[in-house]
């Protein structure tokens, strides 16, 4: 059985939190990653959907 929409949203929120944490750690050492930035933006857009 699959996840409900709410369960999937929670899963994505957890992923987003982890990606943002990684992004901050990389920024502390002066590293940026456009793929990571795009992944974060994509999840943020998905979470804003109605």
N, C-alpha and C positions, 0 to 999 in steps of 0.2 A: 504494500500500500504506500502511496506517495505522501508527500507533505502537504499540509494545508497551506493556503496563501500566507497566513500569519506565521506559521512555522518557517516557511521559506524566507519571509522578511526578516525574522529573527536571525536566521542563518546568515543572510546577507549583511545584516547589521554587525554581526560578530566578525565576518570576513573584513568588512570595511574598517572596523576598529583595529584589527590586526595589521591591515595594510597601511593605515595612517600611522600606527606605531612604528612600523618599518620605515616609512617615509621620513619620519622625524629622526630616527636613528641615523639614517643615511645623510640627512641634512646636517646633522651634528659634525660629521666628518667631511662635509663639503661635496657630497655626492648627490646627483639628481638622476632620476630615471624616468624617461618619458613614458615607457610602457607602464610602469607603476602608477604614474600620474593619470594615465588614461583609464586604467583599471578602476582607480578610485572614483573618477568622474562617472564612469559607466555605472558602477554600483549606486552612486548617489542619485543618478537619473532614474534608475530602476526603483529605488526606494521612494521617489517622489511621485510615482505614477498613482493614479486614483485607485 
